[in-house]
Amino acid sequence: MQKFPLEISSAKKSDALVIARLIMQAMSYDCCQNFIGPNYELKDFEDLLTYLVLRDDSQYSYLNTLVAKAEGGDVVGICVSYDGAHLHQMRKAFQNSMMERFHRDFFNMDDETNEGELYIDSLAVREDSRNLGIATALLLETISKAKSLGLPKVGLLVDKGNPKAQRLYKKVGFKYINDSFWGGHPMLHLQHDV
């Protein structure tokens, strides 16, 4: 595995579009299309996510995002995480925007996290930069973030049909907590002690 110079830092508003695109990659394009329905295009969802990344009060906010930048400053990976205790408050921006833009009601979504957990909402690495240790570096920095926030656990959901991601999380030290179901997929809830 070849390594290259990498800087992990807090995101800036100027990173919003690339963050939105990487969140969509993490969600899967099928999931994104499912959110907006058949009458809209993925570009419409990208516009919505970019708007949410630019907000201060959204779960997808740049304020909740760590970016991995290669030499030259290109964003090659992201990790969006937030205190699970604030999920309902931060999710309102997404829910209201989905209703306003797409007339889709997501006000009764299942909770994906809870209090006492720094929740990793989205982790993604650009396709041309994979297998270089970027996801591992972002995960380790996110665990440090949880420690600095005084949160005892870092948690995430991983699709049961994604064994490669499961191996990555287990290699970093995440452990199985329970089965879950989110976004129409059977998931595993994994946690890492801080």
C-alpha positions in Angstrom: 0.0 0.0 0.0 1.5 3.3 -1.2 1.2 6.2 1.2 1.3 9.8 0.2 1.3 13.1 2.1 -2.1 13.6 3.7 -3.6 16.4 5.8 -6.8 15.8 7.9 -8.5 19.0 9.0 -11.9 20.5 9.7 -13.9 21.2 6.5 -14.5 24.7 5.2 -17.5 26.0 3.4 -15.5 26.1 0.2 -15.4 22.2 0.4 -19.2 22.0 0.3 -19.7 20.6 -3.2 -17.0 17.8 -2.9 -18.4 16.9 0.5 -21.9 16.6 -0.9 -20.6 14.4 -3.7 -18.8 12.1 -1.3 -21.8 11.9 1.0 -23.8 10.7 -2.0 -21.1 8.2 -2.8 -21.3 6.9 0.8 -25.1 6.7 0.7 -25.1 5.0 -2.7 -26.7 6.6 -5.7 -29.7 4.2 -5.5 -30.4 5.4 -1.9 -30.1 9.0 -3.0 -32.6 8.4 -5.9 -34.9 6.6 -3.5 -34.9 9.7 -1.2 -35.9 12.1 -3.9 -38.2 9.8 -5.9 -38.5 9.1 -9.6 -39.5 12.7 -10.6 -36.1 14.2 -9.8 -32.5 13.7 -10.8 -29.4 13.0 -8.7 -28.2 16.5 -9.5 -31.2 17.8 -7.5 -30.1 15.7 -4.5 -26.6 17.0 -4.9 -27.9 20.6 -4.8 -29.8 19.8 -1.6 -26.8 18.2 0.1 -24.6 21.1 -0.9 -27.1 23.4 0.7 -27.2 21.3 3.9 -23.4 21.1 4.0 -23.2 24.9 4.0 -25.7 25.2 6.9 -24.5 25.4 10.5 -27.5 23.4 11.9 -27.6 20.3 9.6 -26.3 16.8 10.3 -24.3 17.1 7.1 -22.8 20.5 8.0 -19.2 21.3 7.1 -18.9 21.9 10.9 -19.4 18.2 11.4 -17.0 17.1 8.7 -13.3 16.2 8.6 -11.6 16.3 5.2 -8.6 14.4 4.0 -6.6 16.5 1.6 -3.8 15.3 -0.6 -0.7 17.4 -1.4 -2.0 20.3 -3.4 -5.2 20.6 -1.4 -7.6 18.3 -3.2 -10.2 16.7 -0.9 -9.8 13.0 -1.3 -11.9 11.8 1.6 -14.5 12.9 4.2 -15.9 11.8 7.5 -19.1 13.4 8.7 -19.8 12.8 12.4 -21.9 14.3 15.2 -23.0 13.8 18.8 -25.9 11.4 18.6 -27.7 13.3 21.3 -28.3 16.1 18.7 -29.7 13.8 15.9 -33.3 15.0 16.0 -32.4 18.7 16.2 -29.9 18.4 13.3 -32.1 16.2 11.2 -34.8 18.9 10.9 -32.9 20.7 8.2 -32.9 17.5 6.0 -36.5 16.7 6.8 -37.8 20.2 6.1 -35.7 20.5 2.9 -36.9 17.2 1.6 -40.5 18.3 2.1 -40.0 21.8 0.5 -37.9 20.6 -2.5 -39.3 17.2 -3.2 -42.6 16.9 -1.3 -41.2 13.8 0.5 -42.1 13.2 4.1 -39.1 11.9 6.2 -40.4 13.2 9.5 -40.7 9.7 11.0 -37.3 8.3 10.1 -35.7 5.6 12.4 -33.0 6.9 14.6 -29.5 5.7 13.5 -27.8 6.8 16.7 -28.4 8.1 20.3 -26.9 9.9 23.2 -23.4 8.9 24.3 -22.1 8.2 20.8 -20.2 10.2 18.2 -22.0 8.9 15.2 -20.2 8.5 11.9 -22.9 9.5 9.4 -20.8 9.3 6.2 -17.3 8.1 5.4 -16.1 8.2 1.8 -12.9 8.2 -0.1 -12.6 9.3 -3.7 -12.4 6.3 -6.0 -9.0 7.2 -7.4 -7.6 7.5 -3.9 -8.7 4.3 -2.3 -6.5 1.6 -0.7 -4.1 4.2 0.5 -5.0 4.3 4.2 -7.2 7.4 3.9 -10.3 5.9 5.4 -8.3 4.5 8.3 -6.7 7.9 9.0 -10.2 9.6 8.9 -11.5 7.0 11.4 -8.6 7.4 13.8 -9.0 11.2 13.7 -12.8 10.8 14.3 -12.0 8.7 17.4 -9.7 11.5 18.6 -12.6 13.9 18.0 -14.9 11.9 20.2 -12.3 11.9 22.9 -12.0 15.7 22.7 -15.8 16.0 22.9 -15.9 13.8 26.0 -18.0 11.1 24.2 -17.3 7.5 25.3 -18.1 5.8 22.0 -17.9 6.2 18.3 -20.6 4.4 16.4 -21.7 3.7 12.8 -24.0 1.6 10.7 -22.5 -0.6 8.0 -24.5 -2.4 5.4 -24.5 -6.2 5.9 -23.9 -6.5 2.2 -20.6 -4.6 2.4 -18.0 -7.0 3.9 -15.0 -4.8 2.7 -16.2 -1.9 4.9 -16.9 -4.3 7.8 -13.3 -5.6 7.6 -12.0 -2.0 7.6 -14.0 -1.0 10.7 -13.1 -4.2 12.6 -9.4 -3.7 11.7 -9.6 -0.2 13.3 -11.2 -1.7 16.4 -15.0 -1.3 15.9 -17.0 -4.1 17.5 -20.5 -5.5 16.7 -23.3 -4.1 19.0 -26.5 -5.2 17.3 -28.4 -5.6 14.1 -30.2 -2.6 12.6 -32.2 -1.6 9.6 -31.9 1.7 7.9 -32.5 3.1 4.4 -34.1 -0.1 3.3 -31.0 -2.2 4.1 -30.1 -4.6 6.9 -27.2 -3.0 8.8 -24.8 -3.8 11.6 -24.3 -1.3 14.4 -20.7 -1.1 15.3 -18.9 0.9 18.0 -15.4 1.8 19.1 -14.6 2.7 22.7 -12.8 6.0 23.1 
